[in-house]
């Protein structure tokens, strides 16, 4: 596949490409690997880092879900691929469940 087939701004990526054909992908891969090595050399506790990343993920999940559902429900954004009604009906349960968990977490802190 040529780069022009994917439209403007598309960059090739994946391990199936040689580094000279996917420079951006391999640059990101190398930088992320070096950042991981650097973090390994710090006194940062990896279990605490995992814990806090889960806390941040749980707190930010509800607003992100709301934005995604609003976008997925708009025909102007999604065209013919808007969300079907069964998925829209389950969104309230997802908002309430995740929102309740975040509130309880902060209340019991």
N, C-alpha and C positions, 0 to 999 in steps of 0.2 A: 504494500500500500504506500502510495506516495503521500507526502505531507500535504499536498494540495487537496487530497480527497477528504481530509478531515476538517477543512475550513481554516480560517485565519486564527492564529494564536495556538494551534495545536502543536504539541511537541511529542515526538516519539518517546516511548518509554517502555521498559520491560527488559528482562534479562535475555530475551531472544534476539535483541539488537546488539550489535558490536558497540563498544564505547564511542567510537568516532561517529556512529549514526544516531546515538541517543545521549549526547553530551549532558544535557540538562538532567536527565534521569540519573545518570551515573554520578554527576556532581552532587545531587541531593542525597544519593545513597552514601557517598563517601563522607559528606558533611555530617549526616545523621550518625554514621558509624563512629566518626571522630568525637562527636558530642557524647555518644554513649560511653566511649572509652574515657573521656574526660570526666564524666559523672562518676564513673567507677573509681576514679582516683581521688574523689572528694570524700569527706566524712559523712555525706548524706546517707541516711538509712533507707535502703530500697523499700522496705516494708512500709515505713511512714510515707514515702513518696507515693506508693501504690494506694495507700489509704486516702491521702489527700486528693489524689487524682480522681478517686471514686467519689469523694465528697463533692468536688467541683462538678463532676459529671452529673451527679444526682440533682444538684441544685440548678444547673443550667438546662436540664432535660425538659422541664415543663415549658419554659418560654420557647425553646427550640421546637418542641412538638406543636405548640400553638401556631407558630409561624409556618411550619411545614404543612399543617392541616389547612390553614388559610390559603396558602399558595396552591395546594393540591385541590382545593375546592373551586378555584377560580378558572373558568373556561378560558379567560384571556391569557392566563399564564400556562395552563396545561393543554389547551386545545381539546381534542377529543379524548384525552387521557385523564380527565378529572376523576377524583375519587368516587367510587360507587357508594351508595347510601349505607350499606352495612359497615363499611369502615368509618364513615362519618358518625354512626351511632356509637361505636366503641371509643371514640375519641374522648368523650366525657369521662368514661371509666379510667382511661389512661391519665388524663389530667388530674383527676381526683386522687387516684392511687399514688402517683408520683408526687403531687403537691402535698398530700397528707404525710407522706414519708419525709419530705424535706422539712415540713413544719414540726413534726414530732422530733426529728433529729435536732433541730435548733432548740426546741422546748426542753429537751432532756440533756442538753449539753452542760 
